[in-house]
Amino acid sequence: DTGETTDSVYSFKKFELEADYPDADDVLDVDFENETNDNMEASYRDQSRGIDLSGDEAMEELDKIFSSFEFDENTADDEVLDAVIKAFSIPEDVTDIELEIEFHNGTEKEYRR
């Protein structure tokens, strides 16, 4: 382990997640972008759990979550959403979920529920 991040860590290079709860919009807001290895951007905000992280701190938390994902661009939308909802502990009464993922092969997908 050389300590360098490689593109193969996750199946995607961009991950944007927003979720609205019954009593508030944008309660959960996750942004991750890794266009190049030395330019990784991340933010992770979850008002329901008092999480408001950016940069390295956000990446530490997101890494635990992203590492558990086993989907790719061919995975069924429902499976991807189920995995994300579980990983981020999103409650069942969430009113709107928007997820955008750009995979390493250039495929961009939007998932909604």
N, C-alpha and C positions, 0 to 999 in steps of 0.2 A: 504494500500500500504506500504509494508515493504522496498521498495527501492531496493529489490533484483531483478536481471533479472532472468527470468525463460525461459525454452526451448520453451514455448508455445507462446512467443512473435511473432515470425515469423514461417511460415510453413517450413522454411529451416534452415540448420545450416551452409551451405556454399553457397556463391554466388559470382561468378566471371563473370565480364562483360568487354568485350573489343570491341571498335568500331573504325573503320577506316573511316576517312572522305576523300573526293576526293583529298584534297590537303595535307593530312598528315595521317600517320598511328598512331594507338594507341592514338588518341586524347582523347578518354574516356577510363578510366581504373578504374574499381571498384573491390575491393577485400574485402570479408567479410568472416570471419571464426569464428565459435563459437563451438569449439569441446567440451569445458567444460565451465561451467558458469563463472569461474574466469579467463578464458583464451580467451578473445575475441580479435580478430585482425581485423582491418579495415583500408582501405585506399580508397580515393576517389579523382581521378584526372580527370579534364575536361579542357583541354587546351583551348577549344573554349570559355570557360567562366571564365578562370583564376582561376579555383578551384584546389587546391593542398593540400589535407588534409590527416592526418593520425591519428590513435589512437582515443582518445575521440572526437576530433573535427570532424573527419570523421564520427564517429558513430552518432553524433548528427544530422548531415545532412542526413545520410543514414536512420536513424530511421524514420524520417518524410516520406521518400520515401517508405521504406519497410513496414511501418505500413499501407500504402494504398493498398498494394498488397493483393488480395483475392484468388490467384491461389494456387493450390497444385500439387502434382505429376500427378494427373489425368486430369488436365486442358489441353486443346488442345494447341499445340506448338504456333500456331499463336496468340492465346489469350494471352499467357504468354509474347511473344515478343511484342505484341501491348502495353500491360500494362507497360512493362519495357521501351519501346521507349518513351511512353508518359511521364512516371514518371521522366525520366532523360532528357527530352527535346531534344531527339536526332533528328537532322534534317532529312528530308526525303531523301536527296541525300547521306546519309551515304552509304559507299561502302561495308562494311562488318561488321557484328555484330556476335560476338561469346558470348554465354552465357552458363555457366555451373552452375547447381544448384544441391546441395545434400540436399535431404529432410530428415526430422527427422526419417523416417522409413528406411533410408539407401538407398533409391532410388536415383541414380545419373542420371541426364538428361543433354543432350547437346542440345542447341537450336542455330540454325544458320540462318542467312538471308543475 
